[in-house]
Amino acid sequence: MNSYRPLLLAAGAALALGACRPNLTPAPYSKANLDFTRYVAVGNSLTSGYADNSLYRSGQMVAYPSMLSWSFSRMGPSDYKAPLLPGESGWPSPKLILGTSTDMMGNVSLGPVSYPNQLDTTGSSINIAAQGPYNNLGVPGIRAIDFLNPFYGLLNPYATRFFSSPNPLKELDRINPSFFTMWLGNNDVLGYATSGGVGKSSGGSPFSLADREAISSTDYFADGVDSALKHLMADSNAHGAIINIPDVTSIPFFNTVPYNGLVLSRQGQVDSLNFAYHTTGIKFTLGANPFVIEDNTVPVIHRRLAQEGELILLTVPQDSLRYAGWGSIKPIPDRYVLDAGEIQAVHQATSIFNGILHSRAEAHGLAYVDINAFLKSLAPGILYHGVNFTTEFVRGGLFSLDGVHLTPRGYAMVANEILRTINYYYGASLQMVDVNAYDGVRFP
């Protein structure tokens, strides 16, 4: 608040003296020395506009690169073309929408359900490379290390759909960018995390299908980033921005189901469970209790109580928790839980990978967007032009119904943070996007 006082006093003095009128004209927009005529966005599902557990046309149209291109185009010509799908159903699997569902006991509730049909997906799998080149090269599922696999385009249906060559590096060459954004690395840790840490905690290779659920090798990660940057910066005058990896354990996918979500409301329930576990040291009380989780390091019983800070995945079957004894009589399987050691592995890899990304930004004179810090700053909530946003699942407005990817409003927040960083680093003054002009989660 104090930072505004000198401005107000100065304006008041000017009015009192009659020397001049305050200039209320906003500062003109400026691109500094940047050339946006050939903009390319490289990244994964977050770059493609993926949301609600699928990719669909309207989501692609409000991907953050589309928003950036709109701002860039205010400064002059800026080509932008995305490999749009033909319809809204979601491809190759149906998207999620909010709707009513009935559980195994007949209880009806509002929550994420699959889109009821896929009538508009005809032609989605046809290669459309000839209609390119495309400015949005976001490929759901791609890792930084996959840029080292010259046959990756044959392994990923999203890439197969619009790549002109199986080699992802050759796709970067189709447009010699004058400006680019690169948001790679999320999937180098996310696959491990969303699978409950069942894969390798380090050393994942781009040449092994078994390593899709592993944390990527640090060396492969660095080589993949370097390879992509070499092709993106073939034009010695190219500029760009590198976006880092957010802490994936902070997203709703890992923070919606509480570790102590086993609520016992009757003494009979407590007594029954305590009798069943009386030889194990596991005890229960009335009220909220930690879930029982699978842990093969525990001798004999291979189960224990979840600890505070450990994460239950959003994909854990709710009917199994409510009616099949999961988390009480039966332990929640390990693939639905991130334990303390697995969380540490994710955090350590994220820190190392972000260090690599930061060093490459500095070495090449590129803007470095700390989206990790930015998304963490949103966790307590933010008021934007009269609208409250939080990272809460469904109600928060920022994350879509898969708990991993953003809503259009969330992507608009990201676009503005990228624009803010570009403005600061390059001395530009690009126009921000109106976050509230985009949708959050749509309610029926």
Secondary structure, 3 states (H helix, E strand, C coil): CHHHHHHHHHHHHHHHHCCCCCCCCCCCCECCCCCCCEEEEEECHHHHCCECCEECHHHHHCCHHHHHHHHHHCCCCCECCCCCCCCCCCECCCCEEEEEEECCCCCEEEEEEECCCCCCCCCCCCCCHHHCCCCEEECCCCCHHHHHCCCHHHCCHHHHHHCCCCCHHHHHCCCCCCEEEEECCCHHHHHHHHCCCCCCCCCECCCCHHHHHCCECHHHHHHHHHHHHHHHCCCCCCEEEEECCCCHHHCHHHHCECCCCEEECCHHHHHHHHHHCCCCCCCCCCEEECCEEECCCCCCCCEEECCCCCEECCCCCHHHHHHCCECCCECECHHHEECHHHHHHHHHHHHHHHHHHHHHHHHHCCEEECHHHHHHHHCCCEEECCEEEECCCCCCECECCCCCCECHHHHHHHHHHHHHHHHHHHCCECCCCCHHHCCCCCCC
